[in-house]
Amino acid sequence: MNPLNNNFNNMMTNQNKNSFLNSPQFLQLKQIYKAARMTQNPNMIIQQLANSNPQIAQTIQMLQGKNLEQVFYEGCKMNGIDPQTILKELSN
C-alpha cells in the first residue's frame, strides 16, 4: 500500500466516516488551513508543523513531487468521502 494512502487511512481509523468532519484531526487540519491562508508565508506554517511533528514531516516528504490535488481526490475516493464536503468545510 502507498504510505501516503496509509497515512490517510490511519487518520480515518476508528472513526465513522460520517463524523470525519467533527474529528479532532479534521478540526486541526481546518485550523492549519486557516492559518496558512491568513499568513504571508504559508510555507513557513507548514515547515513549523513539520519541525514539531515527525508524522507531518514524513507526509510532507512523501508529497514532494506529487500532484497534491490528485492525492487528495484519490484519498477521498478510497475512503468513501465526498471531497467537495471537505473543501466546503475548509472554506468555512
Residue, then its C-alpha position, 0 to 999 in steps of 0.5 A: m500500500n502507498p504510505l501516503n494512502n496509509n497515512f490517510n487511512n490511519m487518520m480515518t481509523n476508528q472513526n465513522k466516516n460520517s463524523f470525519l468532519n467533527s474529528p479532532q484531526f479534521l478540526q486541526l487540519k481546518q485550523i492549519y488551513k486557516a492559518a496558512r491562508m491568513t499568513q504571508n508565508p504559508n510555507m513557513i506554517i507548514q515547515q513549523l508543523a513539520n519541525s514539531n511533528p515527525q508524522i507531518a514531516q514524513t507526509i510532507q516528504m512523501l508529497q514532494g513531487k506529487n500532484l497534491e490535488q490528485v492525492f487528495y481526490e484519490g484519498c477521498k475516493m478510497n475512503g468513501i468521502d465526498p471531497q467537495t464536503i471537505l473543501k466546503e468545510l475548509s472554506n468555512 
